[in-house]
Amino acid sequence: MKIPPISIQEYTKSDFKNIISYEQCDSRQDLKVTSYVVLLDNLMNTCTDVDLLRQQKILQIFQSNEDIVNYLNMLYHDVYIDDFLYKGLYMDVNKYYEQTWNRW
């Protein structure tokens, strides 16, 4: 199981919004970025979650953990996604987390 790494900086926030908008407008797109943002949002609900992803070198951010959690929670608001490309990965991460010895 491997979660693709990402770097989020102040200037990349608008990039995400623009790419998600583009994917929503062009029906030929397979919603790769939108799916990835949905994955991140579902994995990062608290500052502790962000810390864990930072420690594992999955997430590199240049802002506070709380800012990132809030940003991801509002980023894909009102976005339609019917084919979540990372569904299997999300389920694997949750299954791994539910094992008592892996809880963070």
C-alpha positions as CSV (number, residue, x, y, z in Angstrom):
1,M,0.0,0.0,0.0
2,K,1.5,3.3,-1.1
3,I,-0.1,6.7,-0.8
4,P,1.3,9.1,-3.4
5,P,3.3,12.0,-1.8
6,I,2.3,15.6,-2.2
7,S,3.7,19.1,-1.3
8,I,1.1,21.7,-0.5
9,Q,2.2,25.3,-0.5
10,E,0.3,28.6,-0.5
11,Y,0.6,28.9,-4.3
12,T,-0.5,25.3,-5.0
13,K,-3.9,25.9,-3.3
14,S,-5.2,27.8,-6.3
15,D,-3.7,25.1,-8.6
16,F,-5.8,22.4,-6.9
17,K,-9.0,24.5,-7.2
18,N,-8.3,25.2,-10.9
19,I,-7.6,21.5,-11.8
20,I,-10.6,20.3,-9.9
21,S,-12.8,22.8,-11.7
22,Y,-11.3,21.7,-15.1
23,E,-11.9,18.1,-14.3
24,Q,-15.5,18.9,-13.4
25,C,-16.1,20.8,-16.6
26,D,-14.5,18.3,-19.0
27,S,-16.4,15.0,-19.0
28,R,-13.5,13.2,-20.7
29,Q,-11.3,13.7,-17.6
30,D,-10.9,10.8,-15.1
31,L,-10.9,13.0,-12.0
32,K,-7.4,12.0,-10.9
33,V,-6.7,15.2,-8.9
34,T,-10.3,15.4,-7.5
35,S,-10.0,11.8,-6.3
36,Y,-6.7,12.4,-4.7
37,V,-8.0,15.5,-2.9
38,V,-11.0,13.5,-1.7
39,L,-8.6,10.8,-0.5
40,L,-6.5,13.3,1.4
41,D,-9.6,14.9,2.9
42,N,-10.9,11.6,4.1
43,L,-7.5,10.7,5.6
44,M,-6.9,14.0,7.3
45,N,-9.6,14.9,9.7
46,T,-7.4,16.1,12.6
47,C,-4.0,17.7,13.1
48,T,-2.7,14.4,14.4
49,D,-3.6,12.8,11.0
50,V,-1.6,15.5,9.3
51,D,1.3,14.9,11.6
52,L,1.3,11.2,10.8
53,L,1.3,11.8,7.0
54,R,4.1,14.3,7.4
55,Q,6.2,11.8,9.4
56,Q,5.7,9.2,6.7
57,K,6.9,11.7,4.1
58,I,3.5,11.5,2.3
59,L,2.7,15.1,3.0
60,Q,5.0,18.1,2.8
61,I,3.3,21.3,3.8
62,F,4.5,24.8,4.6
63,Q,1.5,25.8,6.8
64,S,0.0,24.7,10.1
65,N,-1.7,21.4,10.3
66,E,-5.0,23.0,11.2
67,D,-4.8,25.2,8.1
68,I,-4.3,22.2,5.9
69,V,-7.2,20.2,7.5
70,N,-9.5,23.2,7.1
71,Y,-8.3,23.8,3.5
72,L,-8.9,20.2,2.4
73,N,-12.3,20.1,4.1
74,M,-13.5,23.1,2.0
75,L,-11.6,22.4,-1.2
76,Y,-13.9,20.0,-3.0
77,H,-17.1,21.4,-1.5
78,D,-20.0,21.0,-4.1
79,V,-17.9,18.8,-6.3
80,Y,-19.5,15.7,-8.0
81,I,-17.4,12.5,-8.1
82,D,-19.0,9.2,-9.1
83,D,-15.8,7.3,-9.7
84,F,-13.5,7.6,-6.7
85,L,-10.2,6.4,-8.2
86,Y,-8.6,5.8,-4.8
87,K,-11.4,3.8,-3.2
88,G,-9.3,0.6,-2.9
89,L,-6.4,2.5,-1.3
90,Y,-8.8,4.3,1.1
91,M,-10.3,1.0,2.2
92,D,-6.8,-0.5,2.6
93,V,-5.7,2.4,4.8
94,N,-8.9,2.2,7.0
95,K,-8.5,-1.6,7.3
96,Y,-4.9,-1.1,8.4
97,Y,-5.9,1.6,10.8
98,E,-8.6,-0.5,12.4
99,Q,-6.0,-3.1,13.4
100,T,-5.4,-2.3,17.1
101,W,-1.6,-2.4,16.9
102,N,-1.5,0.2,14.1
103,R,-3.6,2.9,15.7
104,W,-1.8,6.2,15.8
